[in-house]
């Protein structure tokens, strides 16, 4: 009985946790918007089954709040144009294979004429979908009314029910990328400490190159998160969140590029020294230790980037600083060992120097002071670009902040009056 009760409690906890996930939130928003649009259309439209209204609401609500505000006119325009084209075709010929081809051709052409930009395909999509639910008759304008109802309801849901914030998903993608970089770095360190065949070193180089595809997928998740933060009332300091995540991904991308160069240097070294060891046993062991410490630092950096709570962020920063300090000490030890090895055999001194250079680059990129300077620079640049691109929004924000500034000045003047 107690085990069953514990399983039930765990299931309820999972449901409560999952209801906050962006996918679940977006699904519920879309369902609510389509249902509400249908209920409103039932009362206002003469049609018995006004399915165009929930269809349009689904098309409109599947965007972030920022996209809704910036592209609502083009999106609604594309939907309305597609619906009108579908109504015309359904009134004349209905749905056949050749009418479907004509409606796609006409929708794409008209979409360019009405200048709906990136929503040209949506004109054809709306026309095809509506053509499938539209019956031939004298109710064409009822369909237009239903479309407007769906568009208004969809826009209202985007404004009243804020879209989900995809920061958590983007953060998980960044941490997952950091862990994959860590695993590859650990494998490279283990193999560099012994006799590494050229083919095995080349395989690690290919793995490092494949990280570019992982970065592209993380970048897509981050762009979605950035859009969900813009103008979202559920988010405070959205600009700061966007800059923190973006600069964090940029740093990880630089580290993956440097890791690829490091793998290339070790591959060249393996080709030159095969079947001998890449390094002396002591230098190889220190290099393995250094790459392990750097791998842990990369994961700590990702955790720092994706941590919201200030206390947790401070702990993550302290852990990262400690790991980087340890890695710097190990790097100095490796540099001394490399110097002694080069003095004995200077044939591969360029590759030894390249390994040290790449290690230094990764440590410098992960440095907390370097990251702080970059964050401040990006915040200044992003704020300046936002003021230049959206001057009206910047003026509105200044006006909204004006009363608090006046209150502070008034408090200061009152305090100075009392002190005199």
Secondary structure, DSSP 8 states (H G I E B T S, - for coil): -HHHHHHHHHHHHHHHHHTTSHHHHHHHHHHHHHHHHHHHHHHH-SSSS-HHHHHHHHHHHSS-HHHHHHHHHHHHHHHHHHHHHHHHHHHHT-S-HHHHHHHHHHHHHHHHHTT-GGGHHHHHHHHHHHHHH--SSS-HHHHHHHHHHHHHHHHHHHHHS-----HHHHHHHHHHHHHHHHHHHHHHHHHHTS---HHHHHHHHHHHHHHHHHHHHHHHHHHHHHHHHTT-TT-SSHHHHHHHHHHHHHHHHHHHHHHHHHHHHHHHHHHHHTTS-SS-HHHHHHHHHHHHHHHHHHHHHHHHHT--SHHHHHHHHHHHHHHHHHHHHHHHHHHHHHHHHHHH--TTHHHHHHHHHHHHHHHHHH-HHHHHHHHHHHHHHHHHHHHHH-HHHHHHHHHHHHHHHHHHHHHHHHHHHHH-
